[in-house]
Amino acid sequence: MSPTEAIVELYRWKPDTVSAKAASRVTGGAYYEESDEKAPLLSEAFLYNLLGKEDARTFMALLRSAFESVGVDPRRAENSRAKAVEEK
């Protein structure tokens, strides 16, 4: 598996044991929407519920920088993830 393929899979992964609704209890449910249940872990929809808006944005920016530093275009992985979510 190439680094890009591995990152695409990471972006697509959705935990079985924690739902977005359960994660939203951490932030008081301020960002929760029912459609968030389809969101993978590494998405703003899921992370807003778990971390809050600012921390989620910071985490995603750091993640993108880490991927770019090893030569993988995170936007390609994010686009592949978005297409996979739409297909479900």
A tleap script that builds the chain and sets N, CA, C and O, in Angstrom:
source leaprc.protein.ff14SB
mol = sequence {
  NMET SER PRO THR GLU ALA ILE VAL GLU LEU
  TYR ARG TRP LYS PRO ASP THR VAL SER ALA
  LYS ALA ALA SER ARG VAL THR GLY GLY ALA
  TYR TYR GLU GLU SER ASP GLU LYS ALA PRO
  LEU LEU SER GLU ALA PHE LEU TYR ASN LEU
  LEU GLY LYS GLU ASP ALA ARG THR PHE MET
  ALA LEU LEU ARG SER ALA PHE GLU SER VAL
  GLY VAL ASP PRO ARG ARG ALA GLU ASN SER
  ARG ALA LYS ALA VAL GLU GLU CLYS
}
set mol.1.N position { 0.862 -1.177 0.000 }
set mol.1.CA position { 0.000 0.000 0.000 }
set mol.1.C position { 0.908 1.239 0.000 }
set mol.1.O position { 1.856 1.330 0.780 }
set mol.2.N position { 0.603 2.162 -0.869 }
set mol.2.CA position { 1.396 3.390 -0.957 }
set mol.2.C position { 1.046 4.322 0.207 }
set mol.2.O position { 0.004 4.156 0.840 }
set mol.3.N position { 1.907 5.294 0.488 }
set mol.3.CA position { 1.583 6.256 1.551 }
set mol.3.C position { 0.255 6.985 1.285 }
set mol.3.O position { -0.524 7.215 2.209 }
set mol.4.N position { 0.007 7.344 0.028 }
set mol.4.CA position { -1.240 8.032 -0.287 }
set mol.4.C position { -2.439 7.129 -0.033 }
set mol.4.O position { -3.440 7.571 0.530 }
set mol.5.N position { -2.348 5.878 -0.439 }
set mol.5.CA position { -3.444 4.927 -0.204 }
set mol.5.C position { -3.680 4.723 1.292 }
set mol.5.O position { -4.824 4.633 1.739 }
set mol.6.N position { -2.593 4.653 2.062 }
set mol.6.CA position { -2.722 4.486 3.509 }
set mol.6.C position { -3.425 5.686 4.135 }
set mol.6.O position { -4.258 5.529 5.028 }
set mol.7.N position { -3.090 6.866 3.669 }
set mol.7.CA position { -3.713 8.077 4.206 }
set mol.7.C position { -5.174 8.164 3.795 }
set mol.7.O position { -6.018 8.589 4.584 }
set mol.8.N position { -5.480 7.764 2.561 }
set mol.8.CA position { -6.882 7.727 2.135 }
set mol.8.C position { -7.666 6.805 3.059 }
set mol.8.O position { -8.761 7.151 3.502 }
set mol.9.N position { -7.113 5.637 3.349 }
set mol.9.CA position { -7.800 4.706 4.256 }
set mol.9.C position { -7.958 5.303 5.652 }
set mol.9.O position { -8.996 5.129 6.290 }
set mol.10.N position { -6.943 5.996 6.117 }
set mol.10.CA position { -7.024 6.651 7.415 }
set mol.10.C position { -8.140 7.685 7.427 }
set mol.10.O position { -8.896 7.775 8.395 }
set mol.11.N position { -8.245 8.462 6.364 }
set mol.11.CA position { -9.301 9.469 6.269 }
set mol.11.C position { -10.690 8.837 6.179 }
set mol.11.O position { -11.670 9.429 6.631 }
set mol.12.N position { -10.780 7.658 5.608 }
set mol.12.CA position { -12.086 6.991 5.462 }
set mol.12.C position { -12.533 6.271 6.728 }
set mol.12.O position { -13.727 6.027 6.908 }
set mol.13.N position { -11.601 5.929 7.601 }
set mol.13.CA position { -11.906 5.097 8.755 }
set mol.13.C position { -12.895 5.764 9.697 }
set mol.13.O position { -12.789 6.953 10.001 }
set mol.14.N position { -13.850 4.977 10.147 }
set mol.14.CA position { -14.872 5.448 11.080 }
set mol.14.C position { -14.896 4.484 12.265 }
set mol.14.O position { -15.032 3.276 12.069 }
set mol.15.N position { -14.768 4.993 13.482 }
set mol.15.CA position { -14.761 4.090 14.638 }
set mol.15.C position { -16.109 3.387 14.814 }
set mol.15.O position { -17.167 3.975 14.591 }
set mol.16.N position { -16.046 2.130 15.214 }
set mol.16.CA position { -17.267 1.367 15.477 }
set mol.16.C position { -17.792 1.611 16.884 }
set mol.16.O position { -18.987 1.455 17.138 }
set mol.17.N position { -16.917 1.989 17.787 }
set mol.17.CA position { -17.308 2.068 19.193 }
set mol.17.C position { -17.730 3.452 19.663 }
set mol.17.O position { -18.318 3.582 20.737 }
set mol.18.N position { -17.442 4.490 18.879 }
set mol.18.CA position { -17.805 5.850 19.279 }
set mol.18.C position { -18.546 6.524 18.135 }
set mol.18.O position { -18.021 6.631 17.027 }
set mol.19.N position { -19.742 6.971 18.399 }
set mol.19.CA position { -20.506 7.694 17.386 }
set mol.19.C position { -20.264 9.193 17.539 }
set mol.19.O position { -19.756 9.649 18.563 }
set mol.20.N position { -20.628 9.942 16.521 }
set mol.20.CA position { -20.507 11.397 16.602 }
set mol.20.C position { -21.383 11.946 17.721 }
set mol.20.O position { -21.016 12.913 18.388 }
set mol.21.N position { -22.538 11.327 17.922 }
set mol.21.CA position { -23.431 11.780 18.985 }
set mol.21.C position { -22.790 11.569 20.354 }
set mol.21.O position { -22.863 12.443 21.218 }
set mol.22.N position { -22.165 10.416 20.549 }
set mol.22.CA position { -21.482 10.159 21.815 }
set mol.22.C position { -20.317 11.119 22.002 }
set mol.22.O position { -20.096 11.625 23.103 }
set mol.23.N position { -19.571 11.373 20.932 }
set mol.23.CA position { -18.451 12.310 21.003 }
set mol.23.C position { -18.932 13.713 21.329 }
set mol.23.O position { -18.225 14.479 21.983 }
set mol.24.N position { -20.132 14.053 20.876 }
set mol.24.CA position { -20.648 15.407 21.092 }
set mol.24.C position { -20.918 15.703 22.561 }
set mol.24.O position { -21.063 16.863 22.946 }
set mol.25.N position { -20.985 14.672 23.373 }
set mol.25.CA position { -21.179 14.893 24.818 }
set mol.25.C position { -20.001 15.651 25.417 }
set mol.25.O position { -20.156 16.377 26.399 }
set mol.26.N position { -18.821 15.481 24.820 }
set mol.26.CA position { -17.616 16.171 25.288 }
set mol.26.C position { -17.768 17.676 25.127 }
set mol.26.O position { -17.347 18.443 25.994 }
set mol.27.N position { -18.369 18.101 24.020 }
set mol.27.CA position { -18.501 19.530 23.723 }
set mol.27.C position { -19.908 20.048 23.985 }
set mol.27.O position { -20.250 21.155 23.570 }
set mol.28.N position { -20.709 19.270 24.658 }
set mol.28.CA position { -22.063 19.710 25.000 }
set mol.28.C position { -23.046 19.680 23.851 }
set mol.28.O position { -24.120 20.274 23.939 }
set mol.29.N position { -22.697 18.999 22.774 }
set mol.29.CA position { -23.606 18.839 21.649 }
set mol.29.C position { -23.790 20.070 20.790 }
set mol.29.O position { -24.700 20.111 19.962 }
set mol.30.N position { -22.952 21.070 20.965 }
set mol.30.CA position { -23.124 22.337 20.245 }
set mol.30.C position { -23.014 22.197 18.733 }
set mol.30.O position { -23.621 22.976 17.998 }
set mol.31.N position { -22.255 21.226 18.262 }
set mol.31.CA position { -22.015 21.091 16.825 }
set mol.31.C position { -22.713 19.887 16.214 }
set mol.31.O position { -22.630 19.686 15.003 }
set mol.32.N position { -23.389 19.094 17.006 }
set mol.32.CA position { -23.945 17.834 16.523 }
set mol.32.C position { -25.114 18.018 15.563 }
set mol.32.O position { -26.035 18.796 15.812 }
set mol.33.N position { -25.048 17.282 14.461 }
set mol.33.CA position { -26.150 17.151 13.512 }
set mol.33.C position { -26.271 15.663 13.201 }
set mol.33.O position { -25.270 14.945 13.201 }
set mol.34.N position { -27.465 15.205 12.940 }
set mol.34.CA position { -27.674 13.777 12.687 }
set mol.34.C position { -26.805 13.266 11.533 }
set mol.34.O position { -26.361 12.118 11.558 }
set mol.35.N position { -26.564 14.099 10.535 }
set mol.35.CA position { -25.748 13.685 9.385 }
set mol.35.C position { -24.284 13.409 9.770 }
set mol.35.O position { -23.554 12.776 9.008 }
set mol.36.N position { -23.862 13.876 10.935 }
set mol.36.CA position { -22.495 13.633 11.401 }
set mol.36.C position { -22.222 12.150 11.644 }
set mol.36.O position { -21.065 11.730 11.679 }
set mol.37.N position { -23.276 11.359 11.812 }
set mol.37.CA position { -23.097 9.930 12.073 }
set mol.37.C position { -22.419 9.216 10.910 }
set mol.37.O position { -21.819 8.160 11.111 }
set mol.38.N position { -22.497 9.758 9.710 }
set mol.38.CA position { -21.853 9.159 8.538 }
set mol.38.C position { -20.389 9.582 8.417 }
set mol.38.O position { -19.650 9.027 7.604 }
set mol.39.N position { -19.974 10.542 9.206 }
set mol.39.CA position { -18.642 11.131 9.069 }
set mol.39.C position { -17.551 10.231 9.638 }
set mol.39.O position { -17.715 9.654 10.713 }
set mol.40.N position { -16.441 10.113 8.921 }
set mol.40.CA position { -15.289 9.389 9.451 }
set mol.40.C position { -14.642 10.179 10.596 }
set mol.40.O position { -14.926 11.362 10.780 }
set mol.41.N position { -13.794 9.530 11.339 }
set mol.41.CA position { -13.128 10.158 12.479 }
set mol.41.C position { -12.361 11.414 12.074 }
set mol.41.O position { -12.476 12.446 12.735 }
set mol.42.N position { -11.581 11.338 10.999 }
set mol.42.CA position { -10.757 12.472 10.587 }
set mol.42.C position { -11.527 13.388 9.639 }
set mol.42.O position { -11.148 13.572 8.482 }
set mol.43.N position { -12.597 13.947 10.145 }
set mol.43.CA position { -13.401 14.909 9.397 }
set mol.43.C position { -13.820 16.004 10.360 }
set mol.43.O position { -13.927 15.776 11.565 }
set mol.44.N position { -14.055 17.188 9.826 }
set mol.44.CA position { -14.503 18.278 10.689 }
set mol.44.C position { -15.822 17.915 11.371 }
set mol.44.O position { -16.031 18.250 12.537 }
set mol.45.N position { -16.707 17.237 10.651 }
set mol.45.CA position { -18.005 16.884 11.226 }
set mol.45.C position { -17.847 16.056 12.495 }
set mol.45.O position { -18.541 16.303 13.481 }
set mol.46.N position { -16.951 15.085 12.488 }
set mol.46.CA position { -16.749 14.247 13.668 }
set mol.46.C position { -15.911 14.977 14.720 }
set mol.46.O position { -16.250 14.979 15.903 }
set mol.47.N position { -14.821 15.591 14.278 }
set mol.47.CA position { -13.906 16.213 15.234 }
set mol.47.C position { -14.480 17.439 15.925 }
set mol.47.O position { -14.128 17.709 17.074 }
set mol.48.N position { -15.356 18.194 15.260 }
set mol.48.CA position { -16.017 19.316 15.936 }
set mol.48.C position { -16.753 18.800 17.161 }
set mol.48.O position { -16.710 19.426 18.220 }
set mol.49.N position { -17.425 17.665 17.029 }
set mol.49.CA position { -18.160 17.088 18.147 }
set mol.49.C position { -17.243 16.624 19.267 }
set mol.49.O position { -17.567 16.756 20.448 }
set mol.50.N position { -16.107 16.085 18.887 }
set mol.50.CA position { -15.186 15.528 19.873 }
set mol.50.C position { -14.302 16.587 20.530 }
set mol.50.O position { -14.068 16.541 21.737 }
set mol.51.N position { -13.809 17.549 19.729 }
set mol.51.CA position { -12.810 18.497 20.220 }
set mol.51.C position { -13.286 19.937 20.321 }
set mol.51.O position { -12.654 20.755 20.990 }
set mol.52.N position { -14.390 20.251 19.666 }
set mol.52.CA position { -14.804 21.641 19.541 }
set mol.52.C position { -14.223 22.203 18.255 }
set mol.52.O position { -13.283 21.638 17.696 }
set mol.53.N position { -14.774 23.306 17.789 }
set mol.53.CA position { -14.436 23.845 16.484 }
set mol.53.C position { -12.968 24.239 16.340 }
set mol.53.O position { -12.308 23.814 15.392 }
set mol.54.N position { -12.459 25.030 17.250 }
set mol.54.CA position { -11.086 25.532 17.114 }
set mol.54.C position { -10.052 24.418 17.224 }
set mol.54.O position { -9.120 24.362 16.421 }
set mol.55.N position { -10.202 23.531 18.205 }
set mol.55.CA position { -9.249 22.433 18.343 }
set mol.55.C position { -9.323 21.484 17.149 }
set mol.55.O position { -8.299 20.963 16.708 }
set mol.56.N position { -10.521 21.256 16.626 }
set mol.56.CA position { -10.665 20.386 15.455 }
set mol.56.C position { -9.945 20.992 14.256 }
set mol.56.O position { -9.248 20.287 13.527 }
set mol.57.N position { -10.109 22.285 14.052 }
set mol.57.CA position { -9.443 22.942 12.932 }
set mol.57.C position { -7.915 22.903 13.104 }
set mol.57.O position { -7.185 22.676 12.139 }
set mol.58.N position { -7.447 23.121 14.313 }
set mol.58.CA position { -6.008 23.064 14.579 }
set mol.58.C position { -5.475 21.661 14.316 }
set mol.58.O position { -4.440 21.495 13.669 }
set mol.59.N position { -6.184 20.652 14.818 }
set mol.59.CA position { -5.770 19.260 14.624 }
set mol.59.C position { -5.707 18.917 13.135 }
set mol.59.O position { -4.738 18.308 12.684 }
set mol.60.N position { -6.730 19.302 12.370 }
set mol.60.CA position { -6.755 18.999 10.939 }
set mol.60.C position { -5.613 19.723 10.211 }
set mol.60.O position { -5.018 19.154 9.296 }
set mol.61.N position { -5.303 20.945 10.595 }
set mol.61.CA position { -4.198 21.684 9.974 }
set mol.61.C position { -2.858 21.005 10.273 }
set mol.61.O position { -2.005 20.896 9.393 }
set mol.62.N position { -2.678 20.553 11.503 }
set mol.62.CA position { -1.448 19.845 11.865 }
set mol.62.C position { -1.332 18.529 11.103 }
set mol.62.O position { -0.249 18.161 10.649 }
set mol.63.N position { -2.435 17.834 10.967 }
set mol.63.CA position { -2.449 16.574 10.231 }
set mol.63.C position { -2.087 16.796 8.766 }
set mol.63.O position { -1.287 16.050 8.201 }
set mol.64.N position { -2.671 17.814 8.156 }
set mol.64.CA position { -2.349 18.133 6.757 }
set mol.64.C position { -0.861 18.459 6.602 }
set mol.64.O position { -0.215 18.015 5.653 }
set mol.65.N position { -0.332 19.234 7.537 }
set mol.65.CA position { 1.096 19.583 7.484 }
set mol.65.C position { 1.971 18.350 7.609 }
set mol.65.O position { 2.983 18.235 6.917 }
set mol.66.N position { 1.596 17.435 8.473 }
set mol.66.CA position { 2.373 16.203 8.646 }
set mol.66.C position { 2.370 15.383 7.357 }
set mol.66.O position { 3.409 14.864 6.949 }
set mol.67.N position { 1.210 15.266 6.719 }
set mol.67.CA position { 1.137 14.513 5.468 }
set mol.67.C position { 1.953 15.193 4.374 }
set mol.67.O position { 2.670 14.525 3.629 }
set mol.68.N position { 1.850 16.508 4.273 }
set mol.68.CA position { 2.608 17.246 3.259 }
set mol.68.C position { 4.108 17.088 3.475 }
set mol.68.O position { 4.871 17.026 2.510 }
set mol.69.N position { 4.535 17.025 4.733 }
set mol.69.CA position { 5.960 16.918 5.033 }
set mol.69.C position { 6.563 15.599 4.560 }
set mol.69.O position { 7.775 15.513 4.364 }
set mol.70.N position { 5.737 14.573 4.374 }
set mol.70.CA position { 6.233 13.289 3.864 }
set mol.70.C position { 5.878 13.102 2.393 }
set mol.70.O position { 6.005 12.005 1.849 }
set mol.71.N position { 5.427 14.190 1.750 }
set mol.71.CA position { 5.200 14.158 0.319 }
set mol.71.C position { 3.853 13.630 -0.138 }
set mol.71.O position { 3.702 13.255 -1.301 }
set mol.72.N position { 2.879 13.594 0.745 }
set mol.72.CA position { 1.545 13.124 0.372 }
set mol.72.C position { 0.594 14.310 0.359 }
set mol.72.O position { 0.556 15.097 1.305 }
set mol.73.N position { -0.170 14.435 -0.713 }
set mol.73.CA position { -1.129 15.524 -0.840 }
set mol.73.C position { -2.395 15.172 -0.052 }
set mol.73.O position { -3.171 14.323 -0.491 }
set mol.74.N position { -2.613 15.807 1.099 }
set mol.74.CA position { -3.773 15.459 1.916 }
set mol.74.C position { -5.102 15.813 1.252 }
set mol.74.O position { -6.125 15.202 1.560 }
set mol.75.N position { -5.102 16.783 0.354 }
set mol.75.CA position { -6.357 17.146 -0.319 }
set mol.75.C position { -6.844 16.013 -1.210 }
set mol.75.O position { -8.050 15.810 -1.356 }
set mol.76.N position { -5.917 15.277 -1.806 }
set mol.76.CA position { -6.296 14.106 -2.605 }
set mol.76.C position { -6.953 13.058 -1.709 }
set mol.76.O position { -7.970 12.467 -2.070 }
set mol.77.N position { -6.365 12.841 -0.550 }
set mol.77.CA position { -6.945 11.880 0.392 }
set mol.77.C position { -8.308 12.351 0.868 }
set mol.77.O position { -9.241 11.552 0.951 }
set mol.78.N position { -8.442 13.639 1.184 }
set mol.78.CA position { -9.719 14.174 1.644 }
set mol.78.C position { -10.785 14.068 0.560 }
set mol.78.O position { -11.936 13.744 0.853 }
set mol.79.N position { -10.412 14.337 -0.691 }
set mol.79.CA position { -11.370 14.228 -1.789 }
set mol.79.C position { -11.818 12.789 -1.984 }
set mol.79.O position { -12.995 12.535 -2.240 }
set mol.80.N position { -10.888 11.841 -1.865 }
set mol.80.CA position { -11.247 10.426 -1.976 }
set mol.80.C position { -12.179 10.019 -0.849 }
set mol.80.O position { -13.115 9.247 -1.057 }
set mol.81.N position { -11.923 10.535 0.338 }
set mol.81.CA position { -12.791 10.245 1.477 }
set mol.81.C position { -14.182 10.803 1.245 }
set mol.81.O position { -15.175 10.120 1.495 }
set mol.82.N position { -14.264 12.025 0.774 }
set mol.82.CA position { -15.568 12.655 0.539 }
set mol.82.C position { -16.377 11.857 -0.473 }
set mol.82.O position { -17.582 11.678 -0.298 }
set mol.83.N position { -15.732 11.378 -1.525 }
set mol.83.CA position { -16.433 10.571 -2.520 }
set mol.83.C position { -16.926 9.267 -1.901 }
set mol.83.O position { -18.031 8.819 -2.206 }
set mol.84.N position { -16.125 8.656 -1.039 }
set mol.84.CA position { -16.530 7.400 -0.404 }
set mol.84.C position { -17.735 7.621 0.509 }
set mol.84.O position { -18.631 6.780 0.566 }
set mol.85.N position { -17.761 8.740 1.219 }
set mol.85.CA position { -18.878 9.053 2.118 }
set mol.85.C position { -20.148 9.289 1.300 }
set mol.85.O position { -21.233 8.849 1.682 }
set mol.86.N position { -20.003 9.993 0.165 }
set mol.86.CA position { -21.170 10.266 -0.683 }
set mol.86.C position { -21.749 8.984 -1.254 }
set mol.86.O position { -22.961 8.884 -1.448 }
set mol.87.N position { -20.888 7.990 -1.529 }
set mol.87.CA position { -21.344 6.733 -2.117 }
set mol.87.C position { -22.120 5.877 -1.128 }
set mol.87.O position { -22.892 5.010 -1.537 }
set mol.88.N position { -21.930 6.106 0.159 }
set mol.88.CA position { -22.599 5.278 1.180 }
set mol.88.C position { -24.005 5.631 1.338 }
set mol.88.O position { -24.705 5.031 2.153 }
savepdb mol mol.pdb
quit
